[in-house]
Amino acid sequence: MLLFGNKQFICTNIDNYILDLSFIFNKMQLIFYFFSWIPKTLFIGLVDIYIYSGLFRFSKLYKISIVNLQIAYPDINNNNMQLLVRMSVRESIISAYETIYTWGNSEFVSNKLIFKIENNFLIKNNFKKQQGLICVAIHNRSVDMLLTWINSQVPTVSLYKKIKNKTLEAFVKNKREINNSTSVETSIAGVRKIYKALKQKKVICFAADQVPKRGMGEHIDFYKRKAYSTTLVQNLATKTKSPTVYFCMNSNINNFLYISIKQCSDDIYDDSKHLQLVNSDIEKMINKRPIDYSWEYKRFKRSLPINQNPYLGI
């Protein structure tokens, strides 16, 4: 009788937990849905007022972005650099709207903002072969909008960086797990899970342009600096021989969004070539339209030499 009572207590608590998660999800969804009602053209107009007022120069977004852009493009003169960083900050803010729009709507509605997909056959053909698939993304535009689109095509197991706010964390994780997809935290345990998924011929997805945790990367050339970089793509590809594709979201002058998909070179399986390959390919994707990249991230914070931190005072 006591055992039955304990089971009833446990079941009741599980039901309450599910209801709590459902309440949190619906509440957050409604908040983001409300903000997504703002027309994108109106939002862009407000962003342009902010940019042309010059107030953006006081933001950390600007201060970190200009440091990174000066490292990446040292030969650009001051006037062009100021134009580049201004446009970059503008697009970063607009991409935040794209994330909010994705969070506030279904994947069907979110996907409608994407005007074109280049080489869509790559994801479908590789998925049909049941060989496993490594999807490598970078922080161009909204990562959540890109992942939502990928998950709407095939179920994935993706890595994500934990959000400090627990309510938002639960909501975002739920949104990233549509279509039987799974999100796991970026950690040793998370890496083990995506490796296991890849061995089971599943599709895995993660961004390869962030600074990894200590002990989980190597110093590799990135815009002519020894930047601490992930080697996860190379290691997974070498161990499993799974096909690897790059995903990149860009905009054009008319604010249309499109996704480019590109097959990674077979050099990814070559121990003598693959270490530099990923960073080199990331540079090429960024250089295609630099203003779309999220330069506000402290990408060079663990570069060599260690004692030269480019972000001091920011």
C-alpha positions as a printed NumPy array, in Angstrom:
array([[  0.   ,   0.   ,   0.   ],
       [  2.873,   2.306,   0.842],
       [  4.602,   1.388,  -2.432],
       [  1.46 ,   2.199,  -4.391],
       [  1.255,   5.538,  -2.604],
       [  4.854,   6.355,  -3.535],
       [  4.143,   5.496,  -7.167],
       [  1.094,   7.727,  -7.147],
       [  3.152,  10.538,  -5.623],
       [  5.855,  10.139,  -8.276],
       [  3.332,  10.059, -11.126],
       [  1.593,  13.148,  -9.782],
       [  4.893,  15.02 ,  -9.622],
       [  5.804,  13.978, -13.168],
       [  2.407,  15.174, -14.415],
       [  2.881,  18.484, -12.609],
       [  6.372,  18.857, -14.096],
       [  5.021,  18.283, -17.607],
       [  2.264,  20.807, -16.995],
       [  4.826,  23.329, -15.717],
       [  6.959,  22.859, -18.839],
       [  3.891,  23.21 , -21.037],
       [  2.887,  26.421, -19.237],
       [  6.414,  27.85 , -19.609],
       [  6.535,  26.934, -23.296],
       [  3.123,  28.406, -24.093],
       [  3.843,  31.587, -22.144],
       [  7.219,  32.161, -23.813],
       [  5.806,  31.248, -27.218],
       [  3.089,  33.874, -26.779],
       [  5.613,  36.554, -25.784],
       [  7.823,  35.918, -28.817],
       [  4.79 ,  35.565, -31.069],
       [  3.626,  39.006, -29.933],
       [  7.012,  40.549, -30.831],
       [  7.009,  38.748, -34.182],
       [  3.902,  40.765, -35.116],
       [  6.171,  43.763, -35.607],
       [  6.73 ,  43.963, -39.382],
       [ 10.34 ,  43.291, -40.302],
       [ 10.456,  46.43 , -42.441],
       [  9.386,  48.522, -39.434],
       [ 11.982,  46.845, -37.233],
       [ 14.704,  47.501, -39.827],
       [ 13.613,  51.145, -39.994],
       [ 14.02 ,  51.49 , -36.223],
       [ 17.437,  49.808, -36.411],
       [ 18.516,  52.25 , -39.12 ],
       [ 17.532,  55.195, -36.917],
       [ 19.635,  53.713, -34.118],
       [ 22.6  ,  53.185, -36.446],
       [ 22.514,  56.622, -38.058],
       [ 22.171,  58.298, -34.666],
       [ 25.627,  56.968, -33.814],
       [ 24.46 ,  55.595, -30.468],
       [ 25.555,  52.086, -31.464],
       [ 29.192,  53.145, -30.964],
       [ 28.665,  53.045, -27.199],
       [ 27.559,  49.404, -27.274],
       [ 29.685,  46.359, -26.503],
       [ 28.377,  44.938, -29.772],
       [ 30.244,  47.65 , -31.673],
       [ 33.407,  47.573, -29.537],
       [ 33.945,  43.822, -29.894],
       [ 32.926,  43.775, -33.562],
       [ 35.432,  46.425, -34.607],
       [ 38.269,  44.632, -32.799],
       [ 37.43 ,  41.384, -34.619],
       [ 36.997,  43.074, -37.993],
       [ 40.343,  44.853, -37.664],
       [ 41.979,  41.486, -36.975],
       [ 40.229,  39.798, -39.908],
       [ 40.69 ,  42.642, -42.416],
       [ 43.773,  44.658, -41.374],
       [ 44.273,  46.217, -44.826],
       [ 40.902,  48.022, -44.929],
       [ 41.207,  51.791, -44.483],
       [ 39.449,  53.538, -41.588],
       [ 36.461,  54.865, -43.572],
       [ 35.674,  51.477, -45.083],
       [ 36.223,  49.792, -41.724],
       [ 33.698,  52.093, -40.065],
       [ 31.214,  51.34 , -42.842],
       [ 31.833,  47.606, -42.461],
       [ 31.365,  47.578, -38.691],
       [ 28.266,  49.781, -38.937],
       [ 26.661,  47.401, -41.428],
       [ 27.739,  44.403, -39.362],
       [ 26.129,  45.769, -36.191],
       [ 22.985,  46.542, -38.174],
       [ 22.717,  42.987, -39.51 ],
       [ 23.443,  41.474, -36.076],
       [ 20.495,  43.354, -34.587],
       [ 18.243,  42.389, -37.498],
       [ 19.26 ,  38.737, -37.088],
       [ 18.043,  38.966, -33.47 ],
       [ 14.597,  39.755, -34.893],
       [ 14.886,  36.635, -37.068],
       [ 15.577,  34.546, -33.964],
       [ 12.601,  36.037, -32.114],
       [ 10.418,  35.395, -35.164],
       [ 11.562,  31.757, -35.202],
       [ 10.891,  31.332, -31.487],
       [  7.435,  32.866, -31.792],
       [  6.183,  30.827, -34.735],
       [  5.997,  27.291, -36.066],
       [  8.76 ,  25.932, -38.27 ],
       [  6.41 ,  26.221, -41.279],
       [  5.964,  29.976, -40.719],
       [  9.632,  30.513, -39.862],
       [ 10.787,  28.717, -43.006],
       [  8.706,  31.067, -45.147],
       [ 11.189,  33.859, -44.382],
       [ 13.871,  31.88 , -46.231],
       [ 13.785,  32.896, -49.872],
       [ 16.084,  30.283, -51.409],
       [ 18.039,  27.104, -50.603],
       [ 21.234,  26.446, -52.538],
       [ 22.146,  22.757, -53.058],
       [ 19.235,  21.4  , -51.021],
       [ 19.822,  18.02 , -52.675],
       [ 22.974,  17.54 , -50.562],
       [ 21.114,  17.123, -47.288],
       [ 18.389,  14.931, -48.817],
       [ 20.746,  12.683, -50.789],
       [ 23.129,  12.182, -47.88 ],
       [ 20.25 ,  11.469, -45.506],
       [ 18.831,   8.813, -47.838],
       [ 22.171,   6.988, -47.947],
       [ 21.926,   6.298, -44.206],
       [ 25.656,   6.882, -43.683],
       [ 25.243,   9.431, -40.942],
       [ 25.773,  13.114, -41.684],
       [ 27.815,  15.879, -40.036],
       [ 26.172,  19.286, -40.496],
       [ 28.576,  22.141, -39.779],
       [ 27.178,  25.652, -39.315],
       [ 28.632,  29.066, -38.474],
       [ 27.108,  32.071, -36.714],
       [ 25.809,  33.841, -39.805],
       [ 22.408,  35.442, -39.193],
       [ 20.046,  33.487, -36.893],
       [ 21.399,  30.089, -35.852],
       [ 17.953,  29.15 , -34.509],
       [ 16.26 ,  29.933, -37.811],
       [ 18.864,  27.843, -39.64 ],
       [ 18.561,  24.92 , -37.214],
       [ 14.757,  25.078, -37.381],
       [ 14.944,  24.731, -41.146],
       [ 17.402,  21.817, -40.958],
       [ 15.271,  20.052, -38.325],
       [ 12.184,  20.481, -40.497],
       [ 14.007,  18.543, -43.254],
       [ 15.601,  15.772, -41.173],
       [ 15.695,  14.943, -37.446],
       [ 19.058,  15.887, -35.937],
       [ 21.085,  15.593, -32.766],
       [ 22.549,  19.048, -32.148],
       [ 24.943,  20.631, -29.692],
       [ 23.949,  23.84 , -27.932],
       [ 25.516,  26.218, -25.451],
       [ 23.493,  26.319, -22.244],
       [ 21.494,  29.506, -21.606],
       [ 21.833,  30.948, -18.095],
       [ 18.137,  31.806, -17.763],
       [ 16.464,  28.489, -16.899],
       [ 13.044,  29.479, -18.259],
       [ 14.47 ,  30.564, -21.612],
       [ 16.747,  27.51 , -21.606],
       [ 13.783,  25.126, -21.328],
       [ 11.878,  26.981, -24.027],
       [ 14.726,  27.159, -26.563],
       [ 15.65 ,  23.497, -26.035],
       [ 12.022,  22.542, -26.669],
       [ 11.967,  24.613, -29.873],
       [ 15.154,  22.946, -31.089],
       [ 13.701,  19.471, -30.68 ],
       [ 11.003,  19.511, -33.347],
       [ 10.563,  16.555, -35.707],
       [ 12.052,  14.078, -33.204],
       [ 15.281,  16.073, -33.016],
       [ 17.422,  16.159, -29.873],
       [ 19.592,  18.907, -28.378],
       [ 22.472,  18.126, -26.047],
       [ 24.645,  20.52 , -24.105],
       [ 28.151,  21.308, -25.33 ],
       [ 30.256,  19.24 , -22.942],
       [ 32.23 ,  15.996, -22.867],
       [ 28.965,  14.117, -22.232],
       [ 27.289,  15.981, -25.111],
       [ 30.12 ,  15.152, -27.504],
       [ 29.834,  11.478, -26.54 ],
       [ 26.119,  11.593, -27.34 ],
       [ 26.561,  13.085, -30.806],
       [ 29.367,  10.605, -31.554],
       [ 27.044,   7.763, -30.546],
       [ 24.287,   9.255, -32.723],
       [ 26.667,   9.46 , -35.675],
       [ 27.688,   5.83 , -35.186],
       [ 23.971,   5.034, -35.356],
       [ 23.886,   6.769, -38.776],
       [ 21.947,   9.789, -37.517],
       [ 22.356,  13.43 , -38.567],
       [ 24.318,  15.628, -36.163],
       [ 24.527,  19.411, -36.252],
       [ 26.656,  22.037, -34.5  ],
       [ 28.426,  25.363, -35.027],
       [ 32.186,  25.082, -35.515],
       [ 33.254,  28.716, -35.091],
       [ 33.036,  29.157, -31.314],
       [ 35.902,  28.968, -28.844],
       [ 35.778,  25.469, -27.336],
       [ 36.228,  24.723, -23.657],
       [ 39.798,  24.322, -22.471],
       [ 41.231,  20.973, -23.448],
       [ 38.662,  20.474, -26.237],
       [ 40.444,  22.29 , -29.059],
       [ 43.746,  23.367, -30.589],
       [ 45.361,  26.617, -31.711],
       [ 44.747,  26.775, -35.464],
       [ 45.205,  29.636, -37.94 ],
       [ 42.074,  31.756, -38.288],
       [ 42.51 ,  35.052, -40.118],
       [ 46.279,  34.684, -39.611],
       [ 46.002,  34.266, -35.835],
       [ 46.526,  31.134, -33.803],
       [ 42.927,  31.02 , -32.558],
       [ 41.784,  28.329, -30.137],
       [ 39.473,  26.283, -32.354],
       [ 37.373,  23.155, -32.252],
       [ 38.707,  19.945, -33.775],
       [ 35.413,  18.138, -33.296],
       [ 34.455,  18.208, -36.972],
       [ 37.777,  16.682, -38.018],
       [ 37.766,  14.044, -35.269],
       [ 34.208,  12.897, -35.931],
       [ 34.735,  12.77 , -39.691],
       [ 37.975,  10.797, -39.348],
       [ 36.534,   8.277, -36.876],
       [ 33.236,   7.625, -38.669],
       [ 34.005,   8.523, -42.311],
       [ 30.582,  10.198, -42.365],
       [ 29.89 ,  12.787, -45.084],
       [ 30.264,  16.391, -43.931],
       [ 28.373,  19.419, -45.233],
       [ 28.529,  23.131, -44.429],
       [ 25.439,  25.263, -43.806],
       [ 25.481,  29.04 , -44.01 ],
       [ 22.622,  31.555, -43.898],
       [ 23.05 ,  34.881, -45.694],
       [ 21.029,  37.916, -46.685],
       [ 21.155,  40.041, -49.813],
       [ 20.709,  43.74 , -50.51 ],
       [ 16.91 ,  43.305, -50.52 ],
       [ 16.966,  41.586, -47.085],
       [ 16.025,  38.215, -48.575],
       [ 17.455,  35.264, -46.655],
       [ 18.94 ,  32.199, -48.278],
       [ 20.752,  29.09 , -47.093],
       [ 23.871,  27.775, -48.824],
       [ 24.8  ,  24.102, -48.457],
       [ 28.227,  22.895, -49.55 ],
       [ 29.897,  19.505, -49.432],
       [ 33.114,  19.486, -47.433],
       [ 36.279,  18.411, -49.249],
       [ 37.524,  14.845, -48.797],
       [ 40.564,  16.445, -47.143],
       [ 38.48 ,  16.302, -43.952],
       [ 39.472,  12.603, -43.738],
       [ 43.187,  13.313, -44.303],
       [ 45.137,  13.636, -41.039],
       [ 47.787,  15.768, -42.742],
       [ 45.302,  18.293, -44.165],
       [ 42.109,  18.342, -42.099],
       [ 43.295,  20.392, -39.106],
       [ 43.449,  23.693, -41.022],
       [ 40.656,  22.809, -43.45 ],
       [ 37.642,  23.754, -41.319],
       [ 38.896,  27.209, -40.274],
       [ 39.918,  27.915, -43.86 ],
       [ 36.449,  26.95 , -45.107],
       [ 34.817,  29.061, -42.375],
       [ 36.836,  32.078, -43.547],
       [ 35.584,  31.54 , -47.092],
       [ 31.962,  31.407, -45.912],
       [ 32.389,  34.593, -43.873],
       [ 34.198,  36.457, -46.663],
       [ 31.274,  35.816, -48.987],
       [ 29.326,  38.518, -47.104],
       [ 31.194,  39.668, -43.959],
       [ 28.388,  41.861, -42.618],
       [ 26.238,  38.751, -42.023],
       [ 28.705,  37.226, -39.58 ],
       [ 28.306,  37.636, -35.8  ],
       [ 31.499,  39.579, -35.105],
       [ 30.324,  40.472, -31.591],
       [ 31.639,  37.166, -30.219],
       [ 35.121,  37.192, -28.607],
       [ 36.503,  34.668, -31.063],
       [ 40.173,  35.504, -30.417],
       [ 40.07 ,  35.529, -26.614],
       [ 42.325,  32.441, -26.297],
       [ 44.584,  33.153, -29.244],
       [ 48.355,  32.898, -29.103],
       [ 50.248,  34.586, -27.596],
       [ 48.046,  34.154, -24.513],
       [ 49.167,  37.42 , -22.877],
       [ 47.844,  39.535, -25.765],
       [ 44.099,  39.792, -25.172],
       [ 42.58 ,  42.017, -27.894],
       [ 39.465,  42.683, -25.785],
       [ 41.068,  44.309, -22.755],
       [ 39.002,  47.257, -21.549],
       [ 35.801,  46.13 , -23.282]])
